[in-house]
Amino acid sequence: MKSKLAKHLILLRQRVRGRDRATFLAVAAIVACFSANADTISASWPTPWLDRWMYPFNSTPGTRPVISTFGSTPGAPEFDSRDGQFIVAYTTSSQIPAGLGATNYSITSARLTIEFANDLVVVYDPSPDAWQSFLAVSDPEYQADSDSGQSIELFGCGFRNGFTAASFAENSPYATPSNPMASGVRNAFAMSFNDGGSAIDVSNNPRGRFEPRRFATGGCPTLAAGSLVPINTAMTFDINLADPFVNQYLRTSLNDGKLFLVISSLTFVEQQGGNFPAFFAKENALVQFKLAHAAALQLTVVTGPPCAPADINCDGNVDGLDLSYVLSNWGNSGLGDINQDGITDGIDLATLLSGWGL
């Protein structure tokens, strides 16, 4: 054991100097998660069970052919900063068994794909913009956006006012309070997690002055940053499975048999303008005639009993590969953080070494 361990430490000392490899290795750990008694399921849903424009002035919930995302002006606190949100939901139990317990789902890949319905009006921005760039110019913390356009981002879905993933439908009311157009009242909203893992509404993250934990940022591999997006361009969201809270959200959703996701952006818009991103909904005639595509979900999931905590790649052995994930993610949360205390450190290394060879 000692000679093999020494070799791994020598090799990995060089690897961990390149911090950009940490994410790759974290994802590789998940992809390698195949236990002897597990089943691998490759599932895809070309059309969502639900797609809904979550916007306070949407008079046709659940039936709009095109759904857009955009922000509100910094000086309009009566509306959420992420004003126009795009909710999609999938009944995952149709292809992946539900009710196995969240720990019995190991997700090796998760991708959402949407398709632009407007032509050459949106500037492609593949990088998230800092919350400071969405403040009023007069705000002392305001910072100008360093590049063209605003990113399109993916989050989980939160609920309030008694609604849940089991009860929310395409035509459910936008809000139930006496002032349904106010900020922070929508019944379903873009949700993520704080550093402690608690679910939070991220619809107003610029006003809250915090950077949200994104599930993914939309990418268009065929386009250069700063270019205008042509109609029918596919935008993909590869969900960050290395984030433990995001991963747990997906696992819990699979256990429940239904997965909700929210696409949103803080795209700057003008009143009555149309320079914001718009996407095809499943009700669109072009989608019905297969000339365009609704939001599509692809998942690869391993179902089966969970592995030993130190067996990070779930191959049945605690060995050098598991050690590489710990060292490559040193100082960070996510894979390698065996005890899930928010940081990969000596405690996790000791846990791994105590189980070495098992």
C-alpha positions in Angstrom: 0.0 0.0 0.0 2.7 2.5 1.0 4.6 2.2 -2.3 1.5 2.6 -4.4 0.4 5.5 -2.3 3.8 7.2 -2.6 3.6 7.0 -6.4 0.2 8.5 -6.5 1.3 11.4 -4.2 4.2 12.1 -6.5 2.1 12.1 -9.6 -0.7 14.1 -8.0 1.5 16.8 -6.6 1.9 18.1 -10.1 -1.7 17.6 -11.0 -3.2 19.7 -8.2 -1.1 22.7 -9.2 -3.5 23.2 -12.1 -6.7 24.2 -10.4 -8.5 24.2 -13.7 -8.4 20.4 -13.6 -10.4 20.1 -10.4 -13.7 20.4 -12.1 -12.8 17.9 -14.8 -11.7 15.4 -12.2 -14.8 16.0 -10.1 -17.0 15.2 -13.1 -14.8 12.3 -14.0 -15.4 10.9 -10.5 -19.1 10.9 -11.1 -18.9 9.4 -14.5 -16.9 6.5 -13.1 -19.6 5.8 -10.5 -20.6 2.2 -11.5 -21.0 -0.3 -8.7 -21.4 -4.0 -9.4 -25.1 -4.1 -8.5 -26.1 -0.8 -10.1 -28.0 -0.1 -13.3 -27.1 2.7 -15.7 -30.0 4.5 -17.3 -29.6 6.9 -20.2 -32.9 8.9 -20.4 -34.0 11.7 -22.6 -37.2 13.8 -22.8 -37.4 15.8 -26.0 -40.4 17.7 -24.7 -41.1 18.9 -21.1 -44.2 17.9 -19.2 -44.6 21.5 -18.3 -43.2 24.7 -19.8 -44.4 28.0 -18.3 -43.6 31.7 -18.8 -43.4 32.9 -15.2 -44.1 36.6 -15.7 -46.6 38.8 -13.8 -48.3 40.0 -16.9 -48.6 36.6 -18.6 -52.3 36.2 -19.4 -51.9 32.8 -21.1 -50.0 30.6 -18.6 -49.0 27.3 -20.1 -50.1 28.0 -23.6 -47.7 30.6 -25.0 -45.8 29.4 -28.1 -42.7 31.4 -27.2 -41.2 32.0 -23.7 -38.7 34.8 -23.0 -36.3 35.7 -20.2 -35.2 39.2 -19.1 -34.6 41.4 -16.1 -36.2 44.5 -14.8 -34.6 47.9 -14.6 -32.6 48.6 -11.4 -35.0 51.5 -10.6 -38.1 49.2 -10.6 -38.2 47.5 -7.3 -41.8 46.6 -7.7 -40.7 43.7 -10.0 -38.2 40.9 -9.5 -34.7 41.6 -10.9 -35.1 38.3 -12.9 -38.5 39.4 -14.1 -39.3 37.0 -17.0 -38.5 33.4 -15.9 -38.9 30.2 -18.0 -39.9 27.1 -16.0 -39.6 23.6 -17.4 -40.5 20.3 -15.7 -40.1 16.6 -16.5 -41.8 13.5 -15.1 -38.6 11.6 -14.7 -40.4 8.5 -13.3 -41.4 7.7 -16.8 -37.9 6.5 -17.5 -36.0 6.5 -14.1 -37.7 4.6 -11.2 -38.7 6.9 -8.4 -38.8 6.2 -4.7 -35.4 4.5 -4.4 -34.0 7.0 -1.9 -32.0 10.0 -3.0 -28.7 8.4 -2.1 -29.4 5.6 -4.6 -29.1 7.9 -7.6 -25.7 8.7 -9.0 -26.1 11.2 -11.8 -23.2 11.1 -14.3 -24.5 13.6 -16.8 -27.3 16.2 -16.9 -28.0 18.5 -19.9 -30.9 20.8 -20.7 -31.2 22.2 -24.3 -33.4 25.0 -25.4 -33.8 26.7 -28.8 -33.9 30.4 -29.7 -37.1 31.6 -31.3 -35.9 35.1 -32.2 -33.4 36.0 -34.8 -30.3 38.1 -34.5 -31.5 40.3 -31.6 -29.7 38.7 -28.7 -26.0 39.1 -28.0 -24.4 35.8 -27.0 -22.7 36.0 -23.6 -21.4 32.7 -22.3 -19.9 34.1 -19.1 -21.9 35.2 -16.0 -22.0 38.9 -15.2 -21.3 40.2 -11.7 -24.3 41.3 -9.7 -22.8 44.8 -9.4 -23.4 45.4 -13.1 -27.1 45.2 -12.6 -27.3 48.0 -10.0 -28.3 51.5 -10.7 -25.4 53.5 -12.2 -25.7 55.9 -9.2 -25.1 53.1 -6.7 -21.7 53.2 -5.1 -21.1 49.5 -5.8 -22.1 49.7 -9.4 -19.6 48.2 -11.9 -20.0 48.4 -15.7 -20.4 45.1 -17.5 -17.1 44.1 -18.9 -18.4 42.4 -22.0 -21.4 42.5 -24.4 -24.7 40.9 -23.6 -25.9 39.1 -20.5 -25.7 35.4 -19.7 -28.7 33.0 -19.6 -28.6 30.9 -16.5 -30.2 27.7 -15.1 -31.4 27.2 -11.5 -33.6 24.9 -9.6 -37.2 25.7 -8.8 -38.6 26.9 -5.5 -42.2 27.2 -4.4 -44.2 29.3 -1.9 -47.8 29.9 -0.8 -48.5 26.2 -0.3 -47.4 25.1 -3.8 -45.0 22.2 -4.3 -43.5 20.3 -7.3 -46.4 17.9 -6.9 -49.1 20.6 -7.0 -47.8 23.3 -9.3 -49.2 23.1 -12.9 -48.8 25.1 -16.1 -51.9 27.2 -15.3 -51.3 27.7 -11.6 -51.6 31.3 -10.5 -48.5 33.5 -10.7 -49.0 34.7 -7.2 -51.6 34.6 -4.5 -51.0 37.6 -2.2 -53.2 40.7 -2.4 -50.5 42.4 -4.5 -49.7 39.8 -7.1 -47.4 42.1 -9.1 -45.0 42.8 -6.2 -41.4 41.6 -6.0 -40.7 38.3 -4.3 -44.3 36.9 -4.4 -44.3 34.5 -7.4 -45.5 31.0 -6.5 -42.7 29.3 -8.4 -39.3 30.9 -8.8 -35.6 30.6 -9.7 -34.1 28.8 -6.6 -30.5 27.9 -5.6 -28.6 27.4 -2.3 -26.6 29.5 0.1 -23.2 28.3 1.3 -24.9 26.4 4.1 -27.1 24.4 1.7 -30.4 26.2 2.5 -32.7 26.9 -0.5 -33.0 30.6 -1.4 -34.9 32.7 -4.0 -32.4 34.1 -6.4 -34.9 36.2 -8.3 -33.4 39.4 -6.8 -29.8 38.6 -6.3 -28.5 42.0 -7.4 -30.7 43.7 -4.8 -29.6 41.2 -2.3 -26.0 41.9 -3.3 -24.9 38.3 -3.7 -23.6 36.1 -6.5 -26.0 33.1 -7.0 -25.0 29.5 -7.1 -25.8 28.7 -10.7 -26.8 25.2 -11.8 -25.4 26.0 -15.2 -24.7 28.9 -17.6 -26.0 28.5 -21.1 -23.6 27.9 -23.9 -23.8 27.9 -27.7 -20.7 26.1 -29.0 -21.2 27.2 -32.6 -21.1 30.9 -31.7 -18.4 33.4 -30.7 -19.0 35.5 -27.6 -20.5 38.8 -28.5 -22.1 37.6 -31.7 -25.9 37.9 -32.4 -27.8 34.6 -32.0 -29.6 33.2 -35.1 -33.0 31.7 -34.8 -33.1 27.9 -34.1 -29.7 28.1 -32.3 -29.5 25.5 -29.6 -28.3 26.6 -26.1 -27.1 23.9 -23.8 -26.9 23.9 -20.0 -24.5 21.2 -18.6 -25.5 21.1 -15.0 -22.8 21.4 -12.4 -22.9 17.9 -10.9 -19.7 18.7 -8.8 -21.7 21.1 -6.7 -23.0 18.9 -3.8 -26.2 21.0 -3.3 -27.1 21.0 -6.9 -26.4 17.3 -7.1 -28.6 16.6 -4.1 -31.4 18.7 -5.6 -31.3 16.5 -8.7 -31.2 13.3 -6.7 -34.1 14.3 -4.5 -36.1 15.3 -7.7 -35.4 11.8 -9.2 -36.6 10.2 -6.0 -39.8 12.3 -6.2 -40.2 11.4 -9.9 -40.4 15.0 -11.1 -37.7 17.5 -12.0 -38.3 21.3 -12.2 -35.7 23.7 -13.6 -35.8 27.5 -14.2 -34.1 29.4 -17.0 -33.6 33.1 -16.3 -31.5 36.0 -17.2 -30.9 39.6 -16.1 -31.0 40.8 -19.8 -31.3 44.5 -20.0 -34.5 45.5 -21.7 -36.4 48.6 -22.7 -40.1 49.1 -22.0 -42.0 47.5 -24.9 -38.7 46.5 -26.4 -37.9 43.1 -27.9 -34.2 42.6 -27.5 -34.4 39.8 -24.9 -33.9 36.1 -25.4 -37.0 34.1 -26.6 -37.3 30.3 -26.8 -39.6 27.8 -28.4 -42.3 26.3 -26.1 -43.8 22.9 -26.6 -47.1 24.5 -27.8 -45.4 26.3 -30.7 -46.6 25.2 -34.1 -43.1 24.8 -35.4 -42.3 22.4 -32.6 -45.5 20.5 -33.4 -44.4 20.1 -37.0 -40.8 19.2 -35.9 -39.4 22.4 -37.5 -38.1 23.6 -34.1 -37.5 22.0 -30.7 -38.9 22.5 -27.2 -36.7 22.3 -24.1 -35.1 18.8 -24.0 -33.6 17.0 -21.0 -30.9 14.3 -21.1 -29.8 12.4 -18.0 -27.5 9.5 -17.4 -28.1 8.0 -14.0 -26.7 5.0 -12.1 -29.2 3.5 -9.7 -28.3 1.2 -6.9 -27.0 1.1 -3.3 -24.7 4.0 -2.4 -20.9 3.3 -2.2 -18.7 3.6 0.8 -18.0 7.3 1.5 -14.3 7.0 0.8 -15.0 5.1 -2.5 -15.5 8.4 -4.4 -15.7 6.9 -7.9 -17.8 4.0 -6.8 -15.6 1.3 -8.4 -15.6 -1.0 -5.3 -12.1 0.0 -4.2 -10.7 2.8 -2.1 -7.5 3.5 -4.0 -5.4 6.0 -5.9 -8.2 7.3 -8.1 -10.2 8.3 -5.0 -7.1 9.9 -3.6 -6.7 12.0 -6.8 -10.2 13.5 -6.3 -9.4 14.5 -2.8 -6.1 16.1 -3.6 -7.3 17.8 -6.8 -10.3 19.4 -5.0 -8.2 20.3 -1.9 -9.6 23.3 -0.1 -12.9 23.2 -2.0 -16.4 21.7 -1.4 -17.9 19.1 -3.7 -16.4 15.7 -4.6 -13.4 14.9 -2.3 -15.3 16.5 0.6 -16.1 13.0 2.0 -17.6 14.2 5.3 -19.5 17.0 3.4 -18.4 19.8 5.8 -17.9 22.2 3.0 -14.1 21.8 2.5 -11.8 19.0 1.3 -9.1 18.8 3.9 -7.1 16.5 6.2 -10.1 15.0 7.8 -11.3 13.7 4.4 -7.8 12.5 3.6 -7.6 10.6 6.9 -11.0 9.0 6.2 -9.8 7.9 2.8 -6.6 6.5 4.0 -8.3 4.6 6.8 -10.4 2.8 4.3 -7.5 2.2 1.8 -7.8 -1.0 -0.1 -11.3 -1.9 1.0 
